[in-house]
Structures are given as C-alpha cells and as structure tokens.
Amino acid sequence: MASSEDIVLSAVLNLLSAFAFLVAFAILRLQPINDRVYFSKWYLKGIRASPRSSGTFVKKIVNLDCRTYIRFLNWMPAALRMPEPELIDHAGLDSAVYIRIYLLGLKIFVPLALLSFAVLVPVNWSGKSLEQTEGLTFSTIDKLSISNVPDASKKFWAHLAMAYVVTFWTCYILYKEYHIITTMRLQFLASENRRPDQFTVLVRNVPPDPDESVSEHVEHFFCVNHPDHYLTHQVVYNANNLAKLVEKKKSYKNWLTYYQTKYERNPKIKPKTKTGVWGLWGKTVDAIDYYTTEIEKLSKEETIEREKVMSDPKAIVPAAFVSFKSRWGAAVCAQTQQSSNPTIWLTQWAPEPRDIYWNNLSIPFVELNVRKLLMTVAFFFLTFFFMIPIAFVQSLASIDGIENKLPVLRPLIQKEVVKSFIQGVLPGIILKIFLVLLPMILMAMSKIEGYTSLSSLDRRSATKYHFFILVNVFLGSIITGAAFEQLQRFVDEPPSEIPKTVGVAMPLKATFFITYIMVDGWAGIAAEILRLVPFVMFHLKNTFLVKTDQDREQATDPGSLNFSVSEPRIQLYFLLGLVYSVVTPILLPFIIVFFAFSYMVFRHQIINVYDQKYESGASFWPDVHRRILTGLVISQLLLLGLLSTKNIAKSTPVMIALPVLTIWFHIFCKGRYESAFIKFPLQDAMVKDTLERATEPTLNLKAYLKDAYVHPVFKGVELDRPSAVDDEENNPLVPTKRSRRSSKSHSEEGV
C-alpha cells in the first residue's frame, strides 16, 4: 500500500523527469542542427528554410544567440495561439478533433473536481471508518475516499447525488461535443478540395465470369447498372511479393550509400560486411561490391516479378477501384446494394490513396470472416493470460508481497527511500514496460483480419487496445490488487465477508493509479515532445546516408498521431476520472494535469512536427464517444457494487436508473449523429458537383483519376486500363465478349 509519502516521492521524481525532458527539448529545438527534427512539418510544406544555409560553421550547428535561451519556453503559448480553423487547414480535421479529446477531458473533470472537493472530500474525511477497522492497511490518502465512510451512514446520499451529477454533466458535455464535431465534419467535407476518394468506390468480391476477365466484367457491370455516372476503374493486383522486393532493394541501397560514404571519408580502409543476417555472421566480403551485386540481382528479380504480375490473370484479385463522373454517382454506388445477392459486388467508399493498406486487398473475401474469428479467439487468450504479469505488478505494490516472494531483499526494502520508490514509482514503470510491445501485437492481429485501410486498422487496433486496458490495466489491477493487499484477511475471514473486503479495498487502489498517471501521463507525455528516437535516427541517417538535400528530406521522420495507441490511453484516464470522481476524488487533479499538459504538448506536435498518414474526416469520433459512455456505465456499476456492501437502504433502485439512462443517451446520440460519420449526404454531393462544374467546366476528371489508385510499385508503369467511356457510350448495351458470343450464336441459328 503506497502511503502519502510514497505518492509525494513519486510526484517529485516524475515532475523532475518531466521538467528535465522539457528543458532538454527547449534547448535542443533551438539548435540549427536539430531544426528538421522539431519543425519537420514546416519543411514538408516547403515553408521553413534551414538555418544552416548561411552563417559560419559553428552557427550552423549551435545557436549562439543568448536571447533565444531566455525565451526558451515560448513554445508553450505559441502552441495555444493558432486558432482552430487555421489548425484544420494546417493539419487536417483528424488532428484537430484528436486535440479536442484532451479539451473534452478538461471540460468534464475540472467542474467535477471542484464540486467533489467541495462536497465529497469533507464527507469522506469526517467518516473515520478506516481507523475503526482492525487489521486493514490504509494511508492518509485513503481517508479521503468513500471507504472512510461507515456502513449504513446517511452520508452516502451525498455520493449518490454526486453520481447523478457526474452522469448528467458528462452526458451534457458529450452531447454538445458530438454536435460540434458533427458540424465540423460536415463543413470540412463541404469545403474540402477535390480528392480521388470523393469519386471512387472500392468494389470487392467481384463474381467470376467464364467469358470475361475481372477488368472486363467490372466495366460491363457498371456500364449497365450505372450508365450515366461510371467513368473508369482500376483492377487490384496481388503485388505483395513485388512490394517486398522493392522494399528490400531500397534497404540495400541505403546500406550501399552508408558504406560508400564511409569509404569516401576514409579511402585507406575498404568497408567489410558479413553475408549473414543483419551482417552479424557469415562470410566476410567487400561491403560495396556485395551490396552492388545484390542490388543488381534484386533489380532483375523485380523486373521478372513485375512482368509476371502484369501478365498473369491469377495476379488480378476480384476487386477494383471504380471511379465515377460525379461525387453524387459515387455516393449512390457506395451506399447502396448492387446485386440481389448481398455477398457479391460489395461496395464501400474507397480510402484516400495514401490511406490504403495494399497488402490486404489481395486477401480473398471469403477468408475474412475466418480470419476475424481466429483473431477474436487469439485476442481472448492474449487478454486473459496477460492477467499473470498484471498480478505480479500488483504484488510489487505491496512490501509484504515482495518479502514473501523474495525474502533475501528484506533488509534492503525496509529502508524508507527504497520502500517509497518500490511502492510509489516501480509499479507504474513496470506496468508501462509490459504495455510497450502490446500495440504492435494488436496491430499485427488487425492486419491479419484483413482491413484495407490504415484508418480502419487504427480504429480496429484501438478497439482491441481499449478492451485490453479495460480488462487488464483497470479491472485486473483492482481485482488482483485487492487480493494481494488484503491477502491475510482473505485467508482468515469467512467466505461471506470476502465481497465486503473487495468492496472496501477497491477504492484503496487509487494510490496505484495515481503513480501510474504520473509515470505515463506526466513523464511519458514530456518524453513524447523530446522525440528521442526520431532525434537519434535523424542524426544517424544524416551522418551516414545523406548526400543531397533530397536525401536529407527522406531522412526526416515527422511521425504522426498513433491513434491506435494514444486514443485508448486517453480512454483509461476518462475511465479513471469517472470511476474515482465519486469514490476517491483526490485522483482528479492528477488526471486534470494529464489532460492539460497533453493538450499543450500534442497541439505543439501537430502544428510543428507530425504529418498525418491519412485524413479520415474525424470518422473515429463515434468510437471515442462510445468508449467514454462505456467508462461511465462501468463507473456506475462499480459504485452500485460498492454501495451494496455498505448496507444502504434503497441505494440499488436509485443507482440502477443511471446505467439505463446512459444507455438510452448512447442510443439517442447514435441515431442523431452517427450517420454523418458513415454516409455522405447526396444533397452535399450534388452541391459540390454543381459548384465544380460551374467553376471548372473544362476539368478532365479521367486524367485526374488516372493513376490515383495504381499500386505504388506500378507508379510510372503503363498498365492495362479500360477504354475511355465517353458520353456516346451511355448506352448500357456495351460490347463484351459475352454479348459478342451471344450475337454470334444467334446469327448462326438464323443461317
């Protein structure tokens, strides 16, 4: 059990860590040599010029202007200065709405914290229940929780009233935010510049036809069923093997550049490498000759594989990107059923070209359900077997648990400083380490499931990660933590008393979550702005791989918002705030600091650093809304379970209304707003089409869409494309192999 002294030590250490990261960032960002690391967004836009382009050699590396160091914290107000409309133009709607999630946390929890401290903290402190319970481990902080209120006390009605306030206030803020973001999305789509995905639909599960190729079958189907709006299409090739060869060749070129640069700097020593994996073992050879030969081999293999893909009919998968003459035509096709058989000719809005995950387009559609089932089973086992390390982490929150498992360390851990570090800092750090590899595993599982866009992969991985955090980090920490904290009482007391012990112990886990918030939400966010890994990688590439300005641009890694990781992490803080706002309000200030600090840091990163991989128009917002309401329902159910151990008459009927009202509110918002994030209104599509025809009457849309949905490995290569569909070809009776064969047979019968 972490005491108030342990919490203070943890706060001091994490604040010092955060301050050190911020000072390091503030100094490093001022150095000309680091300009591309901390202002990469502006370089990508072509707005910022390198400070290393002029001046003496020393000034190209180090900033010698002392005045800038005095104002080294001016990035903070600068991050808040850009207005939201300008931020949307600069970084996109996805980034602007993501930032609003942090602002939403402040809107919800700042008023709740003020009210909780004014009402519940005095009520909890005056309870004196913990002091009267024999054998129970507790700290000064725990005396501020609901556990300090004696059973059957009328003071619990203050907590019940606060639960209603939390519910109604959260729902009100969520409703207002959903309305604002829906309006922002519709305005963004209405004012957005022309993009290929506005005219294009992804068609999957094209049925086989014995008389026509996939390309001919697609052209025939859409000329017949969308004669006035079909424009062109691009079939999908299974070019995964070719893409691997291209990527491998690119990697070898980087190694060749590295060794050539190394040799130019020291011509006396020819660089060597080993032919084994990662150059760690195998035969030692001349590095430049080896990589030159390997690149030549790969170039030949690439040419052969490209010709194979383009000439082999089996390399064309039953899917295509179909483009239309208008947004209206694309909207009709994307949002309607194309065939009486609902399993074929499946249409959906095409992702924007940079959002496509090309590897999954080649997966046969019939495999998708099987893949999803297998990954669901695998995720179930991953989630619940992870309880074992979570239980171990929670045992570290108890000195008794460590002494029982590792008695050799008893003399060391009895020292006050060590004890405070173990209980106040170590559990949060270890839990953070356990969660580092998890996002990569979940993303790999989502890719196996077959999602075809980066945005859908992010949303699916975020769903998995959110459930994982909910079960393991939150519920797992409470359940296993309660068992370890009160182990002796579990052994000695009768089974009928166990639910009561768990109910009492659950609020006491607030101290563990406070330490986790400070490790992850304070020091972790401060480390994010330092960008240590991109910083090191840029200077390594700049030293060994960069020869031209173009090389330097490619070496710059601006990064992007990792929605699949960061959004579920935010949801944990929403969940903790909603659960503990009534149970242990002392946790709320720590959460408020996280939201405020994160809002400022990520706003700065979005403005100056991050370059988003795609733009989905904030299509993730319904997921955010639903997860916050899920956290609200969980907080209500946990409070209901806790109060059931407190012998409060009539508390259950009063509390049971809250989850019902929250679920009704979710259904209402889903019906009122969610369609705006799934469908594109035909009225808006027609308005944009009409305006475009009036302002650009000579627009050649076919030329604009020509290479938009060509696989990246085929860029610049002439592919087999359908013939142009001109206005005179609006007749649905277009010539096809099937129709020619049919007409031939009829003529023979006539003869």
C-alpha positions in Angstrom: 0.0 0.0 0.0 1.5 3.3 -1.1 1.5 5.9 1.6 1.1 9.7 1.1 5.0 9.9 1.5 5.4 7.4 -1.4 3.0 9.4 -3.5 5.0 12.6 -2.8 8.2 10.9 -3.7 6.7 9.6 -6.9 5.3 13.0 -7.7 8.7 14.6 -7.1 10.6 12.1 -9.3 8.1 12.3 -12.2 7.9 16.1 -12.0 11.7 16.2 -12.1 11.7 13.8 -15.1 9.1 15.8 -16.9 11.0 19.0 -16.2 14.3 17.5 -17.4 12.6 16.4 -20.7 11.1 19.8 -21.2 14.3 21.6 -20.6 16.2 19.3 -22.9 13.6 19.8 -25.6 13.6 23.6 -25.2 17.4 23.7 -25.7 17.6 21.1 -28.4 14.9 22.7 -30.5 16.9 26.0 -30.7 19.9 24.3 -32.3 20.1 24.7 -36.1 21.3 21.1 -36.5 18.1 19.8 -35.0 15.7 22.1 -36.9 14.4 19.3 -39.1 13.7 17.1 -36.1 11.5 19.6 -34.2 10.0 21.6 -37.2 9.6 18.8 -39.8 6.0 19.8 -40.6 7.1 23.2 -41.9 9.8 21.6 -44.0 7.4 19.2 -45.6 5.1 22.1 -46.5 8.1 24.0 -48.0 7.6 27.0 -45.8 10.6 26.8 -43.5 14.2 27.4 -44.7 17.1 25.7 -42.9 19.0 28.0 -40.6 22.1 26.0 -41.7 22.0 27.5 -45.1 24.0 30.6 -44.1 26.5 31.7 -41.4 29.7 30.3 -40.0 30.3 26.6 -39.4 29.7 26.9 -35.7 26.4 28.9 -36.2 25.2 26.1 -38.5 25.4 23.7 -35.6 24.9 25.7 -32.3 22.6 28.6 -31.6 24.9 31.4 -30.2 22.1 33.9 -29.7 21.7 34.1 -25.9 18.4 35.9 -26.1 16.7 32.9 -27.5 17.7 30.8 -24.4 16.0 33.4 -22.2 12.7 32.8 -24.1 13.2 29.0 -24.3 9.7 28.3 -23.0 7.9 30.4 -25.6 6.8 27.3 -27.4 4.1 26.8 -24.8 2.0 29.9 -25.6 2.8 29.5 -29.3 1.2 26.0 -29.2 -2.0 27.5 -28.0 -2.1 30.6 -30.3 -3.2 29.0 -33.6 -7.0 29.2 -33.9 -8.9 26.0 -34.7 -10.0 26.8 -38.3 -6.3 27.5 -39.1 -5.3 24.3 -37.4 -7.7 22.3 -39.5 -6.3 23.9 -42.7 -2.8 23.3 -41.5 -3.0 19.7 -40.1 -6.4 18.3 -41.1 -9.6 17.6 -39.2 -8.4 14.3 -37.7 -5.6 16.1 -35.9 -7.9 19.0 -34.7 -10.6 16.6 -33.4 -8.0 14.5 -31.7 -6.8 17.5 -29.8 -10.4 18.2 -28.7 -10.4 14.9 -26.9 -8.0 16.3 -24.3 -10.0 19.5 -24.2 -13.1 17.4 -23.6 -11.4 15.8 -20.6 -10.8 19.3 -19.1 -14.4 20.3 -19.7 -15.7 17.2 -17.9 -13.3 16.9 -15.0 -12.4 20.4 -13.9 -16.0 21.3 -12.7 -16.4 17.7 -11.3 -13.1 18.1 -9.3 -14.2 21.4 -7.9 -17.6 20.0 -6.8 -16.1 16.8 -5.5 -13.5 18.6 -3.4 -16.2 20.9 -2.0 -18.7 18.2 -1.2 -17.2 14.7 -1.0 -13.8 15.2 0.4 -15.1 16.7 3.7 -17.7 14.0 3.8 -15.1 11.2 3.4 -12.6 12.7 5.8 -15.1 13.0 8.6 -16.2 9.3 8.3 -13.4 7.8 10.5 -14.4 4.3 9.3 -10.9 3.1 8.4 -9.5 4.0 11.8 -12.1 1.8 13.4 -11.4 -1.2 11.2 -8.9 -3.6 12.7 -6.2 -5.2 10.6 -6.9 -3.0 7.5 -3.9 -1.4 5.7 -4.6 2.2 4.6 -2.9 5.5 4.1 -3.7 9.1 4.7 -4.9 9.5 1.1 -7.3 6.6 1.6 -9.0 8.5 4.3 -10.2 10.9 1.6 -12.1 8.0 -0.2 -15.6 6.6 0.2 -14.1 3.7 2.2 -13.7 6.0 5.2 -17.5 6.4 5.5 -19.1 3.9 7.9 -21.7 1.4 6.8 -25.3 2.5 6.7 -24.3 6.2 7.0 -26.7 8.8 5.6 -23.6 10.5 4.2 -23.7 8.0 1.3 -26.6 10.0 -0.1 -24.0 12.7 -1.0 -22.2 10.1 -3.1 -25.4 9.0 -4.8 -26.3 12.7 -5.6 -22.7 13.2 -6.9 -23.1 10.1 -9.2 -26.2 11.7 -10.8 -24.2 15.0 -11.2 -21.3 13.1 -12.9 -23.7 11.3 -15.2 -25.7 14.2 -16.3 -22.8 16.6 -16.6 -20.8 14.0 -18.7 -23.7 13.3 -21.0 -24.4 17.0 -21.5 -20.8 17.8 -22.4 -20.6 14.7 -24.7 -23.8 15.8 -26.5 -22.5 19.3 -27.1 -19.2 17.9 -28.3 -20.8 15.4 -30.6 -22.9 18.2 -32.2 -19.9 20.4 -32.6 -17.7 17.7 -34.2 -20.5 16.6 -36.5 -20.9 20.1 -37.7 -17.1 20.4 -38.1 -17.1 17.2 -40.2 -19.9 18.3 -42.5 -18.3 21.7 -43.0 -14.9 20.1 -43.6 -16.3 17.7 -46.2 -18.2 20.5 -47.9 -15.2 22.8 -48.1 -12.6 20.1 -48.8 -10.6 20.3 -52.0 -11.1 17.7 -54.7 -9.7 14.3 -53.8 -9.8 11.0 -55.7 -11.7 9.2 -53.0 -14.6 11.5 -53.4 -15.3 10.0 -56.8 -14.2 6.4 -56.2 -15.7 3.2 -54.7 -13.9 0.1 -53.6 -15.7 -3.0 -55.1 -14.9 -6.4 -53.5 -16.0 -9.9 -54.2 -16.4 -9.5 -57.9 -18.0 -12.8 -59.1 -16.1 -14.9 -61.6 -17.2 -14.9 -65.2 -16.1 -17.6 -67.7 -16.3 -15.2 -70.6 -14.7 -12.1 -69.2 -11.6 -11.1 -67.2 -12.1 -9.3 -63.9 -11.5 -5.9 -65.6 -14.0 -6.6 -68.4 -16.5 -7.9 -66.0 -16.3 -4.8 -63.8 -16.5 -2.5 -66.8 -19.6 -4.3 -68.1 -21.4 -4.4 -64.8 -21.0 -0.7 -64.1 -21.7 0.4 -67.6 -25.0 -1.5 -67.4 -26.0 -0.5 -63.8 -24.5 3.0 -63.6 -24.6 4.0 -67.3 -24.8 7.8 -66.7 -22.1 8.0 -64.0 -19.5 5.3 -64.4 -16.2 6.8 -65.6 -13.3 4.3 -65.3 -11.8 1.6 -63.0 -8.5 0.2 -61.8 -8.3 -3.5 -61.0 -6.3 -4.7 -58.0 -3.1 -6.7 -58.5 -1.6 -9.1 -55.9 1.7 -7.3 -55.9 2.8 -8.2 -52.4 5.8 -10.2 -53.4 6.9 -7.4 -55.8 6.4 -4.8 -53.0 8.7 -6.9 -50.7 11.4 -7.0 -53.4 11.1 -3.2 -53.9 11.4 -2.6 -50.2 14.4 -4.9 -49.9 16.1 -3.2 -52.8 15.5 0.2 -51.1 17.1 -1.1 -47.8 20.1 -2.4 -49.7 20.5 0.9 -51.4 20.6 2.6 -48.0 23.4 0.2 -46.9 25.3 0.8 -50.1 25.1 4.6 -49.6 26.3 4.1 -46.0 29.4 2.1 -47.0 30.2 4.4 -49.9 30.0 7.4 -47.6 32.2 5.6 -45.1 34.8 4.8 -47.8 34.8 8.3 -49.1 35.6 9.6 -45.6 38.4 7.1 -45.1 39.7 5.7 -48.5 42.5 3.8 -46.9 40.2 1.2 -45.4 37.7 -0.6 -47.6 34.5 -1.3 -45.6 33.6 -5.0 -45.0 30.5 -6.8 -44.1 29.2 -10.3 -43.4 26.8 -12.0 -45.7 24.6 -13.4 -42.9 21.5 -12.0 -41.3 22.0 -8.3 -40.2 25.7 -8.6 -41.2 26.5 -10.3 -37.8 27.8 -13.6 -39.2 28.7 -15.4 -42.4 31.5 -14.9 -44.9 33.3 -11.5 -44.7 33.2 -9.7 -48.1 33.8 -6.2 -49.5 30.6 -4.3 -48.5 30.4 -2.0 -51.6 30.8 -4.9 -54.0 28.5 -7.1 -52.1 25.6 -4.6 -52.0 26.2 -3.5 -55.6 25.8 -7.1 -56.7 22.8 -7.8 -54.5 21.0 -4.7 -55.9 21.6 -5.8 -59.5 20.2 -9.3 -58.6 17.2 -7.7 -57.0 16.6 -5.4 -60.0 16.4 -8.4 -62.3 14.1 -10.3 -59.9 12.0 -7.1 -59.6 11.7 -6.9 -63.4 10.7 -10.6 -63.7 8.2 -10.3 -60.9 6.6 -7.1 -62.3 6.2 -8.8 -65.8 4.7 -11.9 -64.1 2.2 -9.8 -62.1 1.1 -7.8 -65.1 0.7 -10.8 -67.4 -0.7 -13.4 -65.1 -4.5 -13.3 -64.9 -4.3 -15.0 -61.5 -2.4 -12.0 -60.1 -5.6 -9.9 -60.5 -7.8 -10.3 -57.5 -11.6 -10.0 -57.6 -11.7 -6.3 -56.5 -11.4 -3.0 -58.2 -11.4 0.8 -57.6 -14.3 2.1 -59.6 -14.5 5.9 -60.3 -17.5 7.9 -61.3 -18.1 11.2 -63.1 -19.5 12.9 -60.1 -19.5 12.6 -56.3 -23.2 12.0 -56.4 -22.7 8.9 -58.6 -20.0 7.6 -56.3 -22.2 8.2 -53.2 -25.1 6.3 -54.7 -22.9 3.4 -55.5 -21.0 3.3 -52.2 -24.2 3.5 -50.1 -26.5 1.0 -51.9 -26.6 -2.7 -52.5 -25.5 -3.5 -56.1 -26.9 -7.0 -56.5 -29.8 -9.2 -55.4 -27.1 -11.4 -53.9 -25.8 -9.4 -50.9 -22.5 -11.3 -50.9 -21.2 -10.2 -54.3 -20.4 -6.7 -55.8 -19.8 -5.3 -52.3 -19.2 -1.6 -52.4 -17.8 0.8 -49.9 -16.2 4.3 -50.1 -12.6 3.9 -51.3 -10.0 5.1 -48.8 -7.9 8.0 -50.0 -4.9 6.7 -51.8 -2.4 7.3 -49.0 -4.8 5.5 -46.6 -4.9 2.2 -48.5 -3.2 -0.8 -46.9 -2.3 -2.6 -50.2 -1.3 -5.9 -48.7 -4.8 -6.8 -47.6 -6.5 -6.0 -50.9 -5.3 -9.4 -52.2 -7.0 -11.4 -49.4 -9.9 -13.4 -50.8 -13.1 -12.0 -49.4 -14.3 -15.5 -48.2 -11.3 -15.7 -45.9 -12.1 -12.5 -44.0 -14.7 -14.0 -41.6 -12.5 -17.0 -40.8 -9.5 -14.6 -40.1 -11.6 -12.4 -37.9 -12.9 -15.5 -35.9 -9.3 -16.8 -35.4 -8.1 -13.4 -34.3 -11.0 -13.0 -31.9 -10.1 -16.2 -30.2 -6.4 -15.3 -30.1 -7.2 -11.9 -28.6 -9.4 -13.5 -25.9 -6.5 -15.7 -24.8 -4.0 -12.8 -25.0 -6.2 -10.6 -22.9 -6.9 -13.0 -20.1 -3.4 -14.7 -19.9 -1.9 -11.2 -19.5 -3.5 -11.2 -16.1 -0.5 -13.1 -14.8 2.1 -10.3 -15.3 -0.5 -7.8 -14.1 -0.9 -9.7 -10.9 2.8 -9.8 -10.5 3.0 -6.0 -11.0 0.3 -5.5 -8.3 2.3 -7.7 -5.9 5.1 -5.2 -6.2 2.7 -2.5 -4.8 2.8 -4.4 -1.5 6.0 -4.7 0.5 4.6 -7.8 2.2 4.2 -9.4 -1.2 7.9 -8.8 -2.1 9.1 -10.0 1.2 7.1 -13.2 0.9 8.4 -13.9 -2.6 12.0 -12.6 -2.2 13.0 -12.7 1.5 16.6 -12.0 0.6 15.7 -8.4 -0.3 14.0 -7.8 3.1 16.9 -5.7 4.6 17.1 -3.5 1.5 13.4 -2.8 1.0 13.0 -1.9 4.7 14.9 1.3 4.0 12.5 4.2 3.7 13.8 5.6 0.4 13.8 2.2 -1.2 10.3 1.4 0.2 8.9 4.6 -1.1 10.4 4.0 -4.5 9.1 0.5 -4.7 5.5 1.4 -3.7 5.3 4.9 -5.3 7.2 4.5 -8.6 8.1 1.0 -9.5 4.6 -0.5 -10.2 3.7 2.2 -12.7 7.0 1.8 -14.5 6.8 -2.0 -14.8 3.2 -1.8 -16.0 4.2 0.7 -18.6 7.0 -1.6 -19.8 4.6 -4.5 -20.1 2.4 -2.4 -22.3 5.1 -1.3 -24.7 5.0 -4.3 -27.1 1.3 -4.8 -26.9 0.3 -2.2 -29.6 2.5 -3.9 -32.2 0.9 -7.3 -31.4 -2.6 -5.9 -31.7 -1.8 -4.1 -35.0 -0.5 -7.3 -36.4 -3.7 -9.1 -35.4 -5.8 -6.4 -37.1 -3.7 -6.7 -40.3 -4.4 -10.4 -40.3 -8.1 -9.7 -40.0 -7.9 -8.1 -43.5 -8.8 -4.4 -43.1 -7.9 -2.5 -46.2 -7.1 1.0 -45.0 -4.7 2.4 -42.4 -7.5 4.3 -40.7 -9.7 1.2 -40.3 -6.6 -0.7 -39.0 -6.0 2.1 -36.4 -9.6 2.0 -35.3 -9.7 -1.7 -35.0 -6.5 -1.9 -33.1 -7.7 0.9 -30.8 -10.8 -1.1 -30.1 -8.7 -4.1 -29.1 -6.3 -2.0 -27.0 -9.2 -0.3 -25.2 -10.7 -3.6 -24.2 -7.3 -4.9 -23.2 -6.6 -1.9 -21.0 -10.1 -2.1 -19.5 -9.8 -5.7 -18.5 -6.1 -5.9 -17.6 -4.9 -2.5 -16.5 -8.1 -1.3 -14.8 -10.2 -4.3 -13.7 -7.1 -6.5 -13.4 -5.3 -4.0 -11.2 -8.3 -3.6 -8.9 -9.1 -7.3 -8.5 -5.6 -8.7 -8.2 -4.5 -5.6 -6.2 -7.3 -6.2 -3.7 -6.3 -9.8 -3.4 -2.7 -9.0 -2.6 -3.4 -6.1 -0.4 -5.8 -7.9 1.9 -4.3 -11.4 1.5 -4.3 -12.1 5.2 -7.9 -11.2 5.6 -8.9 -13.3 2.7 -7.3 -16.3 4.4 -8.7 -15.7 7.9 -12.3 -14.5 7.3 -15.3 -16.5 6.3 -16.3 -16.5 2.6 -19.4 -14.4 3.2 -17.1 -11.5 4.2 -15.0 -11.6 1.0 -17.3 -9.4 -1.2 -17.2 -6.7 1.6 -13.4 -6.8 1.8 -13.1 -6.4 -2.0 -15.6 -3.6 -1.9 -13.6 -1.8 0.8 -10.3 -2.5 -0.9 -11.3 -1.3 -4.4 -11.1 2.5 -3.6 -7.8 1.9 -2.0 -6.2 1.1 -5.4 -6.5 4.8 -6.2 -2.9 5.2 -4.9 -1.6 2.8 -7.5 -3.4 4.6 -10.3 -2.0 7.9 -9.1 1.5 6.5 -9.5 0.6 5.2 -13.0 -0.8 8.6 -14.1 2.4 10.3 -13.0 4.6 7.9 -14.8 2.6 7.6 -18.0 0.7 10.9 -18.1 3.3 13.3 -16.8 6.8 12.0 -17.5 5.6 9.9 -20.5 4.0 12.9 -22.3 7.1 15.1 -21.6 9.2 12.4 -23.2 6.9 12.5 -26.3 7.8 16.1 -27.0 11.6 15.3 -26.8 11.2 12.8 -29.7 14.4 11.0 -28.6 14.1 8.1 -31.1 13.5 10.3 -34.2 16.2 12.6 -32.9 18.8 9.8 -32.8 17.7 8.2 -36.1 17.8 11.5 -38.0 21.4 12.3 -36.9 22.5 8.7 -37.7 20.9 9.0 -41.2 22.3 12.5 -41.6 25.8 11.3 -40.8 25.9 8.1 -42.8 23.2 8.2 -45.6 22.6 11.8 -46.5 24.4 13.1 -49.6 21.9 15.5 -51.1 19.1 17.7 -49.9 16.6 15.1 -51.2 18.3 12.5 -49.0 18.0 14.8 -46.0 14.3 15.3 -46.6 13.9 11.5 -46.8 15.9 11.1 -43.5 13.4 13.4 -41.7 10.8 11.4 -39.9 8.0 13.7 -38.8 5.9 10.8 -37.3 2.2 11.1 -36.8 -0.5 10.7 -34.2 -0.6 7.0 -33.4 -4.4 6.8 -32.9 -4.4 3.0 -32.2 -2.3 3.6 -29.1 -2.9 7.1 -27.9 -6.7 7.2 -28.0 -7.2 4.0 -25.8 -4.7 5.5 -23.4 -6.8 8.7 -23.2 -9.8 6.5 -22.5 -8.1 5.0 -19.5 -7.9 8.4 -18.0 -11.5 9.1 -18.8 -12.4 5.8 -17.1 -10.3 6.5 -14.0 -11.8 10.0 -13.7 -15.4 8.8 -14.0 -14.9 5.9 -11.5 -12.9 7.8 -8.9 -14.7 11.2 -9.1 -17.2 9.7 -6.6 -15.1 7.1 -4.9 -11.7 8.9 -4.4 -11.8 12.5 -5.7 -8.2 13.1 -4.8 -7.3 11.4 -8.0 -9.0 14.0 -10.2 -6.2 16.7 -10.0 -3.7 14.3 -11.3 -5.9 13.5 -14.3 -6.6 17.2 -15.0 -2.8 17.8 -15.1 -2.5 15.0 -17.7 -5.3 16.4 -19.9 -3.9 20.0 -19.7 -0.3 19.0 -20.3 -1.2 16.6 -23.1 -3.4 19.2 -24.8 -0.5 21.7 -25.0 2.2 19.1 -26.0 0.2 17.4 -28.7 -1.0 20.7 -30.1 2.6 21.8 -30.5 3.5 18.5 -32.1 0.6 18.7 -34.6 1.5 22.2 -35.6 5.2 21.8 -35.9 6.1 18.1 -36.3 3.5 15.5 -37.1 2.5 14.7 -40.7 -0.6 12.6 -40.7 -0.6 9.4 -42.9 -4.2 9.9 -43.9 -7.2 12.1 -43.4 -10.5 10.4 -42.4 -12.6 13.4 -41.6 -12.8 12.5 -37.9 -14.5 9.2 -38.6 -13.1 7.9 -35.3 -15.3 10.2 -33.2 -18.3 7.8 -32.7 -15.8 5.3 -31.2 -14.4 7.9 -28.8 -18.0 8.9 -27.7 -19.0 5.2 -27.2 -15.9 4.4 -25.1 -16.4 7.3 -22.8 -20.0 6.3 -22.2 -18.8 2.7 -21.6 -16.5 4.1 -18.9 -19.4 6.0 -17.4 -21.6 2.8 -17.3 -18.7 0.9 -15.7 -18.2 3.6 -13.1 -22.0 3.4 -12.2 -21.9 -0.4 -11.9 -18.8 -0.4 -9.7 -20.3 2.2 -7.5 -23.5 0.2 -7.3 -21.5 -2.9 -6.3 -19.5 -0.9 -3.7 -22.6 0.6 -2.1 -24.2 -2.8 -1.9 -21.6 -3.7 0.7 -22.4 -0.5 2.8 -25.9 -1.5 4.0 -27.5 1.5 2.4 -31.3 1.0 2.1 -32.9 1.8 -1.3 -29.5 2.6 -2.9 -29.8 0.0 -5.6 -33.1 1.3 -7.1 -31.6 4.8 -7.1 -28.4 3.7 -8.8 -29.8 1.3 -11.3 -31.5 4.1 -13.2 -28.2 5.7 -14.1 -26.9 2.9 -16.5 -30.3 2.7 -18.1 -30.3 6.5 -18.7 -26.7 6.3 -20.0 -27.5 3.5 -22.5 -30.6 5.4 -23.7 -28.4 8.5 -24.2 -26.0 6.5 -26.3 -28.8 5.1 -28.5 -30.1 8.7 -28.9 -26.7 10.1 -30.0 -26.1 7.2 -32.3 -29.4 7.7 -34.1 -29.0 11.5 -34.2 -25.3 11.9 -35.3 -23.5 8.7 -36.2 -24.8 8.5 -39.8 -22.9 11.7 -40.6 -19.7 9.7 -39.9 -20.7 6.8 -42.1 -22.6 8.2 -45.1 -22.1 11.2 -47.3 -25.3 13.1 -47.9 -26.4 13.1 -51.6 -27.5 16.7 -51.2 -24.0 17.8 -50.2 -22.5 15.7 -53.0 -24.8 17.4 -55.6 -23.9 20.8 -54.3 -20.1 20.2 -54.6 -20.6 18.7 -58.1 -22.7 21.6 -59.3 -20.2 24.1 -57.9 -17.3 22.3 -59.5 -18.9 22.1 -62.9 -19.6 25.9 -62.8 -16.1 26.9 -61.7 -14.1 24.3 -63.7 -16.2 23.4 -66.8 -13.1 22.0 -68.7 -11.9 19.7 -65.9 -10.6 16.4 -67.3 -11.6 14.1 -64.4 -10.4 11.0 -66.1 -6.9 12.3 -66.3 -7.1 13.5 -62.7 -8.0 10.0 -61.5 -5.7 8.1 -64.0 -3.0 7.0 -61.5 -4.7 7.7 -58.2 -5.4 4.1 -57.3 -2.5 2.4 -59.0 -0.4 0.2 -56.6 2.7 2.2 -55.6 5.1 -0.4 -57.2 3.4 0.3 -60.5 3.7 4.1 -60.4 5.1 5.2 -63.8 4.3 1.9 -65.4 1.7 1.7 -68.1 -1.0 -0.8 -67.1 -3.8 -2.4 -68.9 -6.7 0.0 -68.5 -10.3 0.0 -69.6 -11.1 2.1 -72.7 -12.5 5.6 -72.1 -16.2 5.8 -71.5 -17.4 8.8 -73.4 -20.9 10.4 -73.4 -21.8 8.4 -76.6 -21.2 5.2 -74.7 -24.0 5.8 -72.2 -26.0 3.0 -73.9 -25.9 0.1 -71.5 -25.6 -2.4 -74.3 -21.8 -2.1 -74.4 -20.0 -4.7 -76.4 -18.4 -7.5 -74.3 -17.2 -11.0 -75.0 -20.4 -12.4 -73.6 -22.6 -10.2 -75.9 -20.4 -10.8 -79.0 -20.5 -14.6 -78.3 -24.3 -14.4 -77.8 -24.9 -12.4 -81.1 -22.6 -14.8 -83.0 -24.6 -17.9 -81.8 -27.9 -16.1 -82.8 -26.6 -15.4 -86.3 -25.5 -19.0 -86.7 -29.0 -20.1 -85.7 -30.5 -17.8 -88.3 -28.4 -19.2 -91.0 
